[in-house]
Each structure stands twice: as C-alpha cells, then as structure tokens.
Amino acid sequence: MAMTRLGLGRQTFRLLKRSSLLLRIIAVVFAVLLFCEFLVYYLVIFWCNWPEVKTPAYDSEQETPEPVLRAMFLADTHLLGEVRGHWLDKLRREWQMERAFQTALWWLQPDVVFILGDVFDEGKWSSPQAWADDVERFQRMFRHPSHVQLKVVAGNHDIGFHYQMSTYRVKRFEKVFNSERLFSWKGINFVMVNSVALEGDGCGICSEAEAELTEISRKLNCSREEQPPSQCGDVQPLPASAPVLLQHYPLYRRSDADCSGEDAAPPEERTVLFKEKYDVLSREASQKLLWWLRPRLVLSGHTHSACEVLHAGGLLELSVPSFSWRNRNNPSFIMGSLTPADHALSKCYLPREDTVLIMYCGAAGLLVVLILVHVELLASPFHFGWNLLRKHKIM
C-alpha cells in the first residue's frame, strides 16, 4: 500500500513538473509574441512627436491663430501580389505595416496621410481579380477614421513604367484612390503628380498629364495674382501659398552621393549614377515642374532610401524611404507640421527588423535552457548560484 502511494506521488510530481514546464514555455512564447508583434510598435512610435513650426501668434488682419496641418508622408509599401508574393512573406510584411500604421494613427492623430506611390508590387501586370484582392488587403491594412484623409499618388509598380503604362491601368488606379492633382486644406496647396507620365515623348497619357499641370500652374498663378484677371475669371480661388509637390519619382539628381543618415542608401550604392526616366525624372521634366509649380517643398519616393537634396534656390526635396520591412531593415516615415507660410519636418523610425529577430533568438535560447534544466541535462541557474554562494561562505 505504501509503495502504491509512493508510486502515485512520484507520478503526480512528474505531471506537476511537466505542467510547470509547459506553463513556463507558454508564458515565454506569449510574452515574446505580444511584445515583438504588438507592443514594440507602441514603444518605438511613442518617442515620435510632431515638429513645431514657427507661426505668428496672430494673423495681422483677423487676429486668429494660424492653422497647422499635421501630415504623414510614407512611400513604397509594395504590397505583394499573387505572382511574386509567398504567403508567409505577405503575412509577415502586411502585419508589420498594418500594426505600424494603425499605431501611428492612434498615437499621432494626423490630419492627412500621403502615400507616395508603389502601393502595390504587381499593379503593373495584375489581373482584375488579383487587383481587387490587393485593393481589399490595402484598405484593411490602411483603414483610417473618416476625419483623416488618405491621399495616394501613382508609382511605376502601380500602373507600370512608361512603356507598360496604359489608360486602363491609370483609370483603374484612379478609380480606387480618387487621385486628384490639386488638393488644398487649411490654406496649404498640395500638387500630386503622376511622375510616371512625365516622359516627355508626347504619348497620350503624357500629354494629358502635362495639360493638367499647366492648368494647375494657371490656377496657382491666379491665386498669387500673377495672371491677368481676364484669364482668371473661371478659376476657383486657391490659397495664396506656394504648393507642396508630391510625386513618386525624385526630381533629377546624379546619384545619392550627397545623402547621409542611418536610412540613406548603403555606401556602395550612393555613387551609382541614376538613370533618367527610370530612377529619377529627366532634367527637362524636373525643370518643367519647378517652372510650372514653383513649389516650396518636394517629397518623393521610389529609391527606398532617405535623402535630403537642395535644388536651385534652396528648394528642399526629401526622398521618403520605403515603409516595408521587405525593402529596409529600418523603415520610417516623415511627419510634417505645415502652415500656409512655413513647415517643419521630422522623421519617425519604426522597429528595426534585426532587433526583433535578436529578441526572438534570445527567447528561443531561454526556452532551450528551460527544457535542459527540466530534463536535468543542465543545472538550474538558481541552484548553480546557490551552490556558488555556499562554496564562497565555506571558504
């Protein structure tokens, strides 16, 4: 009878020991997943703050505070499609972007979000069904409250490079995103350009794009009172403010040789010369844009890396790095505080991929130690430390 009780006691002890190990493993796995896949975005984005823009305390005529528009700028999300996108890669990258975007919306509460092209990776060749599936996933990931506006410009992966671009693809994109070329809010003008169509070869889509830009130029000149009144009778009044130019391709520059910062292109890539009409806009198209629009600030994407460029006259252009961890180890986005007369910009970095992987590796190592201690192939760290302490006291 005693032997039976002893056997039952040992069996119960083993079961309790196994249950204790299982609970520890579950606790470690849950804690690591919760932190790496959810809490880490709050921890990192918590340190991002809107930059302060210098604004006059009161308007000279109306004695009212000058409004400040808070805008987020991100680029090159590259949602994977059915051809080149492995399901696990899609699941991972889309979860990362969704959590980062939703956390940023919750914490920063922007007024408007601009995505500077290449929303999709396979829009240039996707079938109608694949396009519909990609759009549905995008709308789920980048859902936003009704008071936050989302504006998107076209990129080469959305509608194809110039030789792939077609009226069907352009209209398909514009139907989803209701792309408008001129957008004004809180006294600030934004011009959103289909930079893929600025090839300058007289193609139908290119001619239409240039005609739209010349008309926008006329409206802006009328708002500045630089156009004869006879040519402005039918023009809806716009804020008398130099516009912010938003596009996918950067304005012409030779390379990224003058770019710096932790999210700039790798050193070995910075001296590689850019190809006009492929990596950057042509000199001619860039000069036309600057002449037509005379912007005060330019933001672009496409290169997947960050860069600050000063063009003639001190015009600042920011190349916004990719928002996808598939393209960068350290994605980020731009935060802008804008008024009709001034602006201030800052960068918000997202969790680094290698940091998250290190956390997972550390958790895996901890689980291995727990299992080895359980099967008594490794001494418990507590017992090992206790024995060292006892030996030290005896000596």
N, C-alpha and C positions, 0 to 999 in steps of 0.2 A: 504493500500500500504506500509506504513511504517512497519507494523507488518510483512508483507511478506518479506520485505528486511531484517528485523531483524532476521527472521527465516532462511533465506538463509545465512546470515552472520554467524549465530551460526553453521549451518550445515557445511559451508566451514571451519570454525575454527576447528570443530571436525575432519574433514577429514585431515586438515593440521596437527593436533595434532597426529592423528593415523599414518599418513605418517612419521612424525618426529620420533615417537617411532619405527616404522618398520625399518627406515633407521639406527637408533642407534643400534637396535638388529642385523641387517645385518652387520654393521660395526664391532661390538664387535665379532660376530661369525667369520667373515672373518679374522680379525686381530689375533684372538687366534689360528685358524686353520693354518694360514700362519706361525705363529711363532712356534707352537708346532710340526707341521708336516713337516716343511721345514727349516726355518731359524735357529732353535735351533741346528741343526747338524753343520751348519757353525760356529755358535757362540762357540760351545764346541771344535770342531776339530781345529779351528783357533789357539788354545793355544798349540797344539801338534807340536813339532819340532823334526827334525832328530837329534839324538845324535851325538856328534863329536867324531870321532875315532882318536886316535893318530897315525899319519902317518909320516914317514920320508919325508922331503921336496923333496928329490930327490933319485931316485934309484942309488945305488953305481956304477953300470956299465953303464946304459943307460941314466942317468940323466933326467928321466922323472917322473912326479908326479905319485904316486901310486894310482891306480883307487879305487874308493869307490863304492860299490854296495849298493843300498838302497832297503831293503826288508821289506815287511809287512808280519806278521805271524798272522793268525787267525784260529779259530777252532770251531767245533761243531755248525754249522749253523742249522742243524736239520730242513730242510725244511719239513713241514708237508705233509703227503700223504692223500690219499682218505679214509683211514680207520679211523685213529685217529685224523684227522685234521678237525675241524669245520671251515666252510668257513670264518666266521668273524675273528677267531683266525689266520687263514692263511693269510688273507688280511692284518691284522694289523701287524703281525710279519714280513711278507715279505716286506711290505712297509718300516718298520723301518730299516731292514737290507739293503735294496736297497739304501735308502737315505744315510745311514751312509757310505756304501761302495763307492757310487758314489761321495759323498762329500770328502771322504778321498783321492780318486784317483785324484780329481780335485785340491785339496789343496796341498797334499803331493807329488804327482807325483812320485810314487815308480818305480823302475826298474822291480821288480818281486813281485808277491803276492803268498804266500804259504797258503793253507788251510789244516789243519792237521786232516782231517778225520771227519766222521759223517756229511757229507754234507747233506745227506737225513735222514729222520727219519724212513722211511719204506722200504729202499732199500733191506733189508734182506728178505722181503717177497712180494714186489710189483710185480704186473703182468707186462708183456711187455708194455701194453698201459699206465698203471699208471707210470711206469718208464720213458717212453717217455715224458709224461706230466710233471713229476717232473724235468727232464733234461731241458725241454724247459723253465720252470719257472726259474731254476737256471741260465741258460745262459742269460736270460733277466735281472735278478737282478744283476748278477756279470759280466755284459758286461764291456769290457775294450778296450782301444786303442791297435792297433797292436804292438806298441813298448813296451807295458807292458806284461810281461809273467805271466800266471796264472798256478801254479802247485798244484796238489791235491794228497794227499795220502789217502789210503782207511781206513775207520773205520769200527767198528763192525756193525753199523747201515746201512752202505753202502753195505756190502757183507755178513753180518751175523757173529755171533760168530763162533768159530771154528767148533762146531757141526752143524751149519747151512750153513757154507761156502761151496760153490760149484764152480767148474770150470766155469760153466755158469755165475754165478754172478760175479766172478772175471773178466772174459773176458768182460762181459757187462760193468763193471765199467771202465776197461782199454781202451775199445773202445771209450768211451766218453771223457775221460781225458788223453788219451795217456800217461799213467803213465810210467815214466822212473825211474829206480832205481838210476842212477847216472847222475847228472846234473852239468855242470861246466860253470861258467860265470865270467868274469873279474878276472880270476886267483883263483876263490873260488870253492871248490868242495862241493856239497850237495848230501847226500845219503838219498833217500826217501824209507822207509821200510814199507812193508805190515806187520805190527806188529801182526795182527790177525793170520797170518800164522806161527808165531813163537811158536807153541805149543810144538814142540819137540817130537812128538809121531810117526814120520815117515810117516805121511799121504802124499799123492801125492803132494798136493799144498805146504805143509810144506817143503818137501824135495826139491822141485823146488825153493822155496824161499831161503832156506839155500844154495843151489848151486849157486844161483845168488849172494848172499852176499859173498861167498868165492871167486868168480871170481872178484867181486868189490874189495875185500881185496887184491887180487893179483895185480890188476891194480894200486891201491893206493901205494902198496909196491914198485912196479916198478917205480912209479913217485918219490918215496923217495930214489930210488936206493938202496933198501934194499932186492931186489930179485935178484937172479943170472941172469946175462944177457941172458943166454941161455933160461930162462923161460919168457923173456920179449920181444922176437923178434916180436911177432904178436900184442903187446899191443900198442894201440894208446896213445901217450904221454898225460899225465894229468898234471895240475898244481901241483907243489911240495908243497902242502898245506894240512894240516890236515883238514878233512871234517867236515861239519856241519851235524849232524844227525837229520832227521825229521821223526816223526812217530806219530801214534795215541795214542797207549798205552804208559804210562810213563815207564821208567826203574823201576826196583824193588825198592820199599821203603815200610817200615812197615805201615806208615799212613801219614796223613798230620799234625801230631802233631807239627812239627817244622815250619810249614808255618804261615805266618803272612801277614798283609796288608788288606786294605778295600775290596779287591775282593778275599780273601782267603776263604776257606770253613768256614761255621759257627762254632763257638767254640764247640758246642755239637757234631759236626761231625768230628772234626780234630783227635780225639783219636780213632776213629773206625778203626780197623785193616783192611788193604786191602787184598783182596783175589787174590793170584797169578793166572795169566792167565785169569783173569776176570776184576779186577780193575787196575792191573799193570802187566807188564811182569814177568815171573818167574825169580828167581835168576839165573838159568842156562842160559836162553835166554839173560838176561841182560849182564852177563859175556861174553857170546859169542860175542855179538855185540861190546862191548868195546874192546875185544881182537882182533876181525877181523878188525875193522874200526879205532880204536884209535881216536875218534873224539875230537875236541876242544870245541864243544858246542852241546847241545842236546835240542831240542824243541819238546814238545808233547802236547796232548790234553786230551780228554776223561773224566777227572774228573769234568769239567765245572767250576773249580775254579783255581785261580792262586796259584803258589807255586814255590819257588826257592830252589833247592836241590843241595848240593855239594857232589859229589860222590868221590870215592878214587882218589887221585892225584889232587884234586881241580877242577875236571870236573864239570862245571855248567850245570844243567838242568833246563829249565823253562817250567812249565806246563801253557799253554795258556788257559785262561778262555773262556767260551762259548761266541760266537758272537751274540747269540739270546737273546732277552728280555724275551722269554718264559722260559729260564733257569736261567736268572740272572736279578736282578734289575739294575745292573751296569756293562754291558758288556764292554769289552775293547779289544784292540789288541796290538801286540808288533811291535815296529819299530826298525829295525836293520841297522846300518851302518857297512858294512863288508869290509875288505881288506884281501888279502892272508895271512897276518900275525896277524891281530888283528880284534877286533869287539867291538862295543858299542851298548847297547840296552836301550830302554826306552819304556814306556807304554803310550798309548793314550786311555783315558777313553771316553766313549760315554755318551749321555744324560741319566740321571737316570730316571727310569720309575716313581718313586714316585714324582719326581719334576714335570714331565709333568702332572701327574694326579692332583697335587696341583694347577697347573695353570688352568686346566680345571674346577676344583671345584671353584676357585676364579672367573673365568669368569661366571660360572653359577650363583654364588651369585650376581654378578654385574647385570646380566640380571634380576634376581628376584627383585632387588632394583629398577631398571628402570621401570619395569612393575607396581610395587606397587606405585611408585611415579606417574605414569601415571594415574592409577585409583584412585589416591588421598587417598589411604589407608596408605600412608607414606609420610611425609613431604619431599619436595625436600631438599637435603643436602645444596644447595646454599641458599635457603630461611631460612632453620633452622640456618645456620651460620650467616646469615644477621640479623635474629631476636635476636640471642645471642649478636651480636655486638651492636645492638641498645639498648638492655637492659643494657649492660655494660656502654654505654655512658650516659644513663638516670640516672643510679645510680651514 
